[in-house]
Amino acid sequence: MKKSRYTESQIVNILKQNKSGVTVAELCREYGMNQARFYQWRLCLWLST
């Protein structure tokens, strides 16, 4: 399996930034990722807790 570009702690930090008011578009530009990836992370991590 391919190694992830982001660690789990980085992903959680990105999701927390969004929760504090930073838009998804801003986060995606800053971290160089696709919006679909962000929503996949949110779905997987927030629903699993």
PyMOL Python script that loads the backbone (N, CA, C, O; Angstrom):
from pymol import cmd

cmd.read_pdbstr("""\
ATOM      1  N   MET A   1       0.835  -1.180   0.000  1.00  0.00           N
ATOM      2  CA  MET A   1       0.000   0.000   0.000  1.00  0.00           C
ATOM      3  C   MET A   1       0.883   1.247   0.000  1.00  0.00           C
ATOM      4  O   MET A   1       1.930   1.273   0.648  1.00  0.00           O
ATOM      5  N   LYS A   2       0.461   2.273  -0.723  1.00  0.00           N
ATOM      6  CA  LYS A   2       1.217   3.509  -0.840  1.00  0.00           C
ATOM      7  C   LYS A   2       1.214   4.279   0.480  1.00  0.00           C
ATOM      8  O   LYS A   2       0.191   4.373   1.159  1.00  0.00           O
ATOM      9  N   LYS A   3       2.382   4.828   0.829  1.00  0.00           N
ATOM     10  CA  LYS A   3       2.494   5.626   2.045  1.00  0.00           C
ATOM     11  C   LYS A   3       1.767   6.960   1.859  1.00  0.00           C
ATOM     12  O   LYS A   3       1.889   7.603   0.816  1.00  0.00           O
ATOM     13  N   SER A   4       1.020   7.363   2.866  1.00  0.00           N
ATOM     14  CA  SER A   4       0.261   8.610   2.811  1.00  0.00           C
ATOM     15  C   SER A   4       1.204   9.813   2.859  1.00  0.00           C
ATOM     16  O   SER A   4       2.246   9.778   3.513  1.00  0.00           O
ATOM     17  N   ARG A   5       0.823  10.853   2.170  1.00  0.00           N
ATOM     18  CA  ARG A   5       1.601  12.090   2.168  1.00  0.00           C
ATOM     19  C   ARG A   5       1.456  12.834   3.494  1.00  0.00           C
ATOM     20  O   ARG A   5       2.331  13.611   3.876  1.00  0.00           O
ATOM     21  N   TYR A   6       0.366  12.596   4.181  1.00  0.00           N
ATOM     22  CA  TYR A   6       0.062  13.282   5.435  1.00  0.00           C
ATOM     23  C   TYR A   6      -0.044  12.267   6.567  1.00  0.00           C
ATOM     24  O   TYR A   6      -0.595  11.180   6.389  1.00  0.00           O
ATOM     25  N   THR A   7       0.486  12.629   7.730  1.00  0.00           N
ATOM     26  CA  THR A   7       0.341  11.762   8.895  1.00  0.00           C
ATOM     27  C   THR A   7      -1.057  11.951   9.476  1.00  0.00           C
ATOM     28  O   THR A   7      -1.754  12.912   9.152  1.00  0.00           O
ATOM     29  N   GLU A   8      -1.447  11.034  10.325  1.00  0.00           N
ATOM     30  CA  GLU A   8      -2.774  11.142  10.933  1.00  0.00           C
ATOM     31  C   GLU A   8      -2.901  12.419  11.761  1.00  0.00           C
ATOM     32  O   GLU A   8      -3.959  13.048  11.771  1.00  0.00           O
ATOM     33  N   SER A   9      -1.837  12.802  12.452  1.00  0.00           N
ATOM     34  CA  SER A   9      -1.899  14.028  13.255  1.00  0.00           C
ATOM     35  C   SER A   9      -2.038  15.269  12.368  1.00  0.00           C
ATOM     36  O   SER A   9      -2.709  16.225  12.754  1.00  0.00           O
ATOM     37  N   GLN A  10      -1.414  15.267  11.186  1.00  0.00           N
ATOM     38  CA  GLN A  10      -1.572  16.385  10.262  1.00  0.00           C
ATOM     39  C   GLN A  10      -3.010  16.463   9.755  1.00  0.00           C
ATOM     40  O   GLN A  10      -3.579  17.550   9.644  1.00  0.00           O
ATOM     41  N   ILE A  11      -3.587  15.318   9.451  1.00  0.00           N
ATOM     42  CA  ILE A  11      -4.966  15.267   8.965  1.00  0.00           C
ATOM     43  C   ILE A  11      -5.915  15.816  10.024  1.00  0.00           C
ATOM     44  O   ILE A  11      -6.801  16.615   9.719  1.00  0.00           O
ATOM     45  N   VAL A  12      -5.727  15.387  11.261  1.00  0.00           N
ATOM     46  CA  VAL A  12      -6.579  15.865  12.356  1.00  0.00           C
ATOM     47  C   VAL A  12      -6.416  17.374  12.522  1.00  0.00           C
ATOM     48  O   VAL A  12      -7.398  18.081  12.753  1.00  0.00           O
ATOM     49  N   ASN A  13      -5.193  17.868  12.408  1.00  0.00           N
ATOM     50  CA  ASN A  13      -4.944  19.305  12.519  1.00  0.00           C
ATOM     51  C   ASN A  13      -5.656  20.076  11.407  1.00  0.00           C
ATOM     52  O   ASN A  13      -6.237  21.131  11.660  1.00  0.00           O
ATOM     53  N   ILE A  14      -5.615  19.558  10.185  1.00  0.00           N
ATOM     54  CA  ILE A  14      -6.292  20.199   9.056  1.00  0.00           C
ATOM     55  C   ILE A  14      -7.797  20.241   9.303  1.00  0.00           C
ATOM     56  O   ILE A  14      -8.440  21.263   9.062  1.00  0.00           O
ATOM     57  N   LEU A  15      -8.352  19.141   9.781  1.00  0.00           N
ATOM     58  CA  LEU A  15      -9.792  19.094  10.050  1.00  0.00           C
ATOM     59  C   LEU A  15     -10.183  20.056  11.171  1.00  0.00           C
ATOM     60  O   LEU A  15     -11.246  20.675  11.117  1.00  0.00           O
ATOM     61  N   LYS A  16      -9.325  20.182  12.184  1.00  0.00           N
ATOM     62  CA  LYS A  16      -9.603  21.117  13.283  1.00  0.00           C
ATOM     63  C   LYS A  16      -9.564  22.564  12.796  1.00  0.00           C
ATOM     64  O   LYS A  16     -10.350  23.398  13.247  1.00  0.00           O
ATOM     65  N   GLN A  17      -8.643  22.859  11.872  1.00  0.00           N
ATOM     66  CA  GLN A  17      -8.572  24.211  11.312  1.00  0.00           C
ATOM     67  C   GLN A  17      -9.872  24.552  10.603  1.00  0.00           C
ATOM     68  O   GLN A  17     -10.362  25.677  10.703  1.00  0.00           O
ATOM     69  N   ASN A  18     -10.433  23.582   9.886  1.00  0.00           N
ATOM     70  CA  ASN A  18     -11.697  23.807   9.193  1.00  0.00           C
ATOM     71  C   ASN A  18     -12.810  24.057  10.197  1.00  0.00           C
ATOM     72  O   ASN A  18     -13.665  24.917   9.991  1.00  0.00           O
ATOM     73  N   LYS A  19     -12.791  23.297  11.285  1.00  0.00           N
ATOM     74  CA  LYS A  19     -13.824  23.460  12.309  1.00  0.00           C
ATOM     75  C   LYS A  19     -13.738  24.834  12.978  1.00  0.00           C
ATOM     76  O   LYS A  19     -14.743  25.360  13.456  1.00  0.00           O
ATOM     77  N   SER A  20     -12.535  25.411  13.009  1.00  0.00           N
ATOM     78  CA  SER A  20     -12.360  26.722  13.637  1.00  0.00           C
ATOM     79  C   SER A  20     -12.647  27.878  12.682  1.00  0.00           C
ATOM     80  O   SER A  20     -12.525  29.042  13.065  1.00  0.00           O
ATOM     81  N   GLY A  21     -13.032  27.563  11.427  1.00  0.00           N
ATOM     82  CA  GLY A  21     -13.473  28.630  10.540  1.00  0.00           C
ATOM     83  C   GLY A  21     -12.718  28.798   9.234  1.00  0.00           C
ATOM     84  O   GLY A  21     -13.145  29.581   8.385  1.00  0.00           O
ATOM     85  N   VAL A  22     -11.616  28.095   9.043  1.00  0.00           N
ATOM     86  CA  VAL A  22     -10.875  28.189   7.783  1.00  0.00           C
ATOM     87  C   VAL A  22     -11.642  27.406   6.721  1.00  0.00           C
ATOM     88  O   VAL A  22     -12.076  26.282   6.975  1.00  0.00           O
ATOM     89  N   THR A  23     -11.811  27.984   5.543  1.00  0.00           N
ATOM     90  CA  THR A  23     -12.592  27.315   4.505  1.00  0.00           C
ATOM     91  C   THR A  23     -11.833  26.126   3.920  1.00  0.00           C
ATOM     92  O   THR A  23     -10.606  26.052   3.992  1.00  0.00           O
ATOM     93  N   VAL A  24     -12.587  25.209   3.346  1.00  0.00           N
ATOM     94  CA  VAL A  24     -12.001  24.024   2.716  1.00  0.00           C
ATOM     95  C   VAL A  24     -11.097  24.447   1.563  1.00  0.00           C
ATOM     96  O   VAL A  24     -10.010  23.895   1.392  1.00  0.00           O
ATOM     97  N   ALA A  25     -11.533  25.412   0.780  1.00  0.00           N
ATOM     98  CA  ALA A  25     -10.736  25.881  -0.359  1.00  0.00           C
ATOM     99  C   ALA A  25      -9.382  26.429   0.097  1.00  0.00           C
ATOM    100  O   ALA A  25      -8.358  26.154  -0.529  1.00  0.00           O
ATOM    101  N   GLU A  26      -9.374  27.200   1.178  1.00  0.00           N
ATOM    102  CA  GLU A  26      -8.122  27.749   1.707  1.00  0.00           C
ATOM    103  C   GLU A  26      -7.194  26.636   2.171  1.00  0.00           C
ATOM    104  O   GLU A  26      -5.999  26.661   1.880  1.00  0.00           O
ATOM    105  N   LEU A  27      -7.737  25.666   2.889  1.00  0.00           N
ATOM    106  CA  LEU A  27      -6.923  24.557   3.381  1.00  0.00           C
ATOM    107  C   LEU A  27      -6.340  23.746   2.227  1.00  0.00           C
ATOM    108  O   LEU A  27      -5.175  23.349   2.267  1.00  0.00           O
ATOM    109  N   CYS A  28      -7.143  23.505   1.213  1.00  0.00           N
ATOM    110  CA  CYS A  28      -6.682  22.723   0.068  1.00  0.00           C
ATOM    111  C   CYS A  28      -5.560  23.441  -0.669  1.00  0.00           C
ATOM    112  O   CYS A  28      -4.601  22.807  -1.109  1.00  0.00           O
ATOM    113  N   ARG A  29      -5.669  24.746  -0.806  1.00  0.00           N
ATOM    114  CA  ARG A  29      -4.591  25.516  -1.444  1.00  0.00           C
ATOM    115  C   ARG A  29      -3.329  25.473  -0.597  1.00  0.00           C
ATOM    116  O   ARG A  29      -2.232  25.271  -1.118  1.00  0.00           O
ATOM    117  N   GLU A  30      -3.480  25.661   0.697  1.00  0.00           N
ATOM    118  CA  GLU A  30      -2.327  25.710   1.595  1.00  0.00           C
ATOM    119  C   GLU A  30      -1.579  24.381   1.639  1.00  0.00           C
ATOM    120  O   GLU A  30      -0.348  24.359   1.638  1.00  0.00           O
ATOM    121  N   TYR A  31      -2.315  23.278   1.677  1.00  0.00           N
ATOM    122  CA  TYR A  31      -1.693  21.966   1.823  1.00  0.00           C
ATOM    123  C   TYR A  31      -1.532  21.217   0.504  1.00  0.00           C
ATOM    124  O   TYR A  31      -1.002  20.107   0.486  1.00  0.00           O
ATOM    125  N   GLY A  32      -1.982  21.811  -0.598  1.00  0.00           N
ATOM    126  CA  GLY A  32      -1.808  21.201  -1.912  1.00  0.00           C
ATOM    127  C   GLY A  32      -2.571  19.906  -2.083  1.00  0.00           C
ATOM    128  O   GLY A  32      -2.016  18.905  -2.538  1.00  0.00           O
ATOM    129  N   MET A  33      -3.832  19.921  -1.724  1.00  0.00           N
ATOM    130  CA  MET A  33      -4.641  18.706  -1.836  1.00  0.00           C
ATOM    131  C   MET A  33      -5.970  19.020  -2.512  1.00  0.00           C
ATOM    132  O   MET A  33      -6.341  20.182  -2.679  1.00  0.00           O
ATOM    133  N   ASN A  34      -6.669  17.975  -2.892  1.00  0.00           N
ATOM    134  CA  ASN A  34      -7.958  18.079  -3.552  1.00  0.00           C
ATOM    135  C   ASN A  34      -9.063  18.171  -2.500  1.00  0.00           C
ATOM    136  O   ASN A  34      -8.943  17.590  -1.421  1.00  0.00           O
ATOM    137  N   GLN A  35     -10.129  18.893  -2.806  1.00  0.00           N
ATOM    138  CA  GLN A  35     -11.241  19.009  -1.859  1.00  0.00           C
ATOM    139  C   GLN A  35     -11.887  17.657  -1.579  1.00  0.00           C
ATOM    140  O   GLN A  35     -12.360  17.416  -0.468  1.00  0.00           O
ATOM    141  N   ALA A  36     -11.910  16.789  -2.560  1.00  0.00           N
ATOM    142  CA  ALA A  36     -12.492  15.457  -2.359  1.00  0.00           C
ATOM    143  C   ALA A  36     -11.735  14.698  -1.276  1.00  0.00           C
ATOM    144  O   ALA A  36     -12.343  13.986  -0.476  1.00  0.00           O
ATOM    145  N   ARG A  37     -10.416  14.844  -1.246  1.00  0.00           N
ATOM    146  CA  ARG A  37      -9.597  14.188  -0.220  1.00  0.00           C
ATOM    147  C   ARG A  37      -9.989  14.708   1.154  1.00  0.00           C
ATOM    148  O   ARG A  37     -10.120  13.924   2.095  1.00  0.00           O
ATOM    149  N   PHE A  38     -10.178  16.008   1.285  1.00  0.00           N
ATOM    150  CA  PHE A  38     -10.575  16.593   2.566  1.00  0.00           C
ATOM    151  C   PHE A  38     -11.872  15.970   3.065  1.00  0.00           C
ATOM    152  O   PHE A  38     -11.973  15.569   4.225  1.00  0.00           O
ATOM    153  N   TYR A  39     -12.857  15.892   2.187  1.00  0.00           N
ATOM    154  CA  TYR A  39     -14.153  15.355   2.592  1.00  0.00           C
ATOM    155  C   TYR A  39     -14.070  13.861   2.912  1.00  0.00           C
ATOM    156  O   TYR A  39     -14.812  13.376   3.766  1.00  0.00           O
ATOM    157  N   GLN A  40     -13.183  13.126   2.245  1.00  0.00           N
ATOM    158  CA  GLN A  40     -12.978  11.712   2.581  1.00  0.00           C
ATOM    159  C   GLN A  40     -12.393  11.586   3.983  1.00  0.00           C
ATOM    160  O   GLN A  40     -12.833  10.754   4.777  1.00  0.00           O
ATOM    161  N   TRP A  41     -11.399  12.417   4.281  1.00  0.00           N
ATOM    162  CA  TRP A  41     -10.807  12.397   5.616  1.00  0.00           C
ATOM    163  C   TRP A  41     -11.852  12.708   6.666  1.00  0.00           C
ATOM    164  O   TRP A  41     -11.952  12.017   7.680  1.00  0.00           O
ATOM    165  N   ARG A  42     -12.630  13.752   6.421  1.00  0.00           N
ATOM    166  CA  ARG A  42     -13.647  14.158   7.393  1.00  0.00           C
ATOM    167  C   ARG A  42     -14.648  13.034   7.626  1.00  0.00           C
ATOM    168  O   ARG A  42     -15.015  12.746   8.765  1.00  0.00           O
ATOM    169  N   LEU A  43     -15.077  12.414   6.561  1.00  0.00           N
ATOM    170  CA  LEU A  43     -16.032  11.321   6.674  1.00  0.00           C
ATOM    171  C   LEU A  43     -15.440  10.163   7.475  1.00  0.00           C
ATOM    172  O   LEU A  43     -16.093   9.628   8.372  1.00  0.00           O
ATOM    173  N   CYS A  44     -14.225   9.783   7.159  1.00  0.00           N
ATOM    174  CA  CYS A  44     -13.588   8.640   7.828  1.00  0.00           C
ATOM    175  C   CYS A  44     -13.273   8.923   9.292  1.00  0.00           C
ATOM    176  O   CYS A  44     -13.589   8.111  10.161  1.00  0.00           O
ATOM    177  N   LEU A  45     -12.655  10.066   9.571  1.00  0.00           N
ATOM    178  CA  LEU A  45     -12.188  10.334  10.935  1.00  0.00           C
ATOM    179  C   LEU A  45     -13.283  10.792  11.881  1.00  0.00           C
ATOM    180  O   LEU A  45     -13.332  10.343  13.026  1.00  0.00           O
ATOM    181  N   TRP A  46     -14.155  11.671  11.432  1.00  0.00           N
ATOM    182  CA  TRP A  46     -15.162  12.191  12.348  1.00  0.00           C
ATOM    183  C   TRP A  46     -16.292  11.200  12.584  1.00  0.00           C
ATOM    184  O   TRP A  46     -16.894  11.203  13.658  1.00  0.00           O
ATOM    185  N   LEU A  47     -16.588  10.361  11.613  1.00  0.00           N
ATOM    186  CA  LEU A  47     -17.651   9.382  11.813  1.00  0.00           C
ATOM    187  C   LEU A  47     -17.168   8.169  12.600  1.00  0.00           C
ATOM    188  O   LEU A  47     -17.972   7.456  13.202  1.00  0.00           O
ATOM    189  N   SER A  48     -15.848   7.932  12.597  1.00  0.00           N
ATOM    190  CA  SER A  48     -15.324   6.772  13.309  1.00  0.00           C
ATOM    191  C   SER A  48     -15.185   7.025  14.809  1.00  0.00           C
ATOM    192  O   SER A  48     -14.972   6.084  15.573  1.00  0.00           O
ATOM    193  N   THR A  49     -15.303   8.291  15.245  1.00  0.00           N
ATOM    194  CA  THR A  49     -15.149   8.585  16.682  1.00  0.00           C
ATOM    195  C   THR A  49     -16.475   8.721  17.371  1.00  0.00           C
ATOM    196  O   THR A  49     -16.522   8.967  18.576  1.00  0.00           O
TER     197      THR A  49
END
""", "prot")
cmd.dss("prot")
cmd.show_as("cartoon", "prot")
cmd.util.cbc("prot")
cmd.orient("prot")
